[in-house]
């Protein structure tokens, strides 16, 4: 966010690279678990459970479960993943003053024109 955020705000760090890695790991883990159930084989299900758990840990680290603002383009999201950027978002229920919001909006509009 900006330097003008209040000190009482709870900020959450979101790491797009880690959230995408976590998503892929959890999906692959679920597919392996499903294959293990279909084949009635623990040889498929156990690696799936391990991948699902590891994906969950990566998701917590990456901020996967935070409610963040969307709306950025796919290109912007992929640039964030490629460059390993992090984003800061306020926690749910955080209130900001009207002045802070207006300042933040002005900064965003001016930054997009560059």
N, C-alpha and C positions, 0 to 999 in steps of 0.2 A: 504494500500500500504506500502511503506517503509518510513523510516525516511528521506530519501534523496529527497522526492518530493519537488518541488518548492512551494514557498509560494503563487504564483499567480495561482496555479491550483485550480479549483473548484472541491471539493470532494463531493460525494454523499454517504450517509449512506444507506445501504440496510439491512433490517432485514428480513431474510428468513422466520422466524416463522410468522411474521405479513403479509408477502406477500402471504403465503399459506392460512392463515386465511381469508384474504381479498378475495382471489380467490374463496374459498368455499362459503363465504357469498354472493358474487356477483352472482355466478352460482345458488345458492338456490333462491336468490331474483328473478333472471330472470325466473326460473322454476315456482315460485309462480305467477309472473306476467303473464306468458303464461297460467297457469292454470286458473287464474282469467279472462283472455280474452276469453278462450275457454268456461268457465262456465258462462261468462257474470256476474261475481260476484266481487264486490268491496271487499268483505270479504277475498278474496285470493290476489287481486292485491295490496291492501294497505300495508299489511305486506311485500309483495314482494318489493314494492318501498322503504319501510323503510330499509329492509335488503340490497337492492342494494345501497342505500345512505350510510349506515353504512359500507358496504364493500368498498365503494369508499374512505371514510375517513380513514379506516384501510389501504387501499392500498397506499394512499398518505403518511401516517406515516411510512409504511414499505418500501417505496421506490420501489413500484411495477412498476411504470411508467418510471423508469430510464433505459437507455440502458446500460446494464452491460455485462461483458464477461461471456460466458457460458462455457461449456465443463467439468464441474465437474460431477462426477458420481452421481447416484441417492443415493447411500449410503452416500456420503459426504454431499449431500443436506439434507438428512434426519437427519444426525448427527447435522448439523447446526440448523435445526428446533428444535430438541430435546434439544439441549444445549442452545438455544436462542442466538446464536452468531450473530454478526453484521459484515458486510463487508463494506469496503470503496472503492469506484470506482471513477476515475476521470470523470469529466463532459465531455460531447460531445465536440469535437473540441480542447481538451486540448493537448498541444504539450509538449513532454519531450525531454531532450537532449539524445544524443546517449549514453553517459556515464551512465545516470540514467537507461536507458532501459537495457543496458548490465549488470549493477549491479543487477537489479531486476531479470533478467533471471537467473543469476548465483545463487542468493538466492533461487529461486524457484526450480532449478534443484538440489541443495544441500539439500533442505528441503525434497524433494520427496524420496531421497535415505535413509533417516533416518527411 
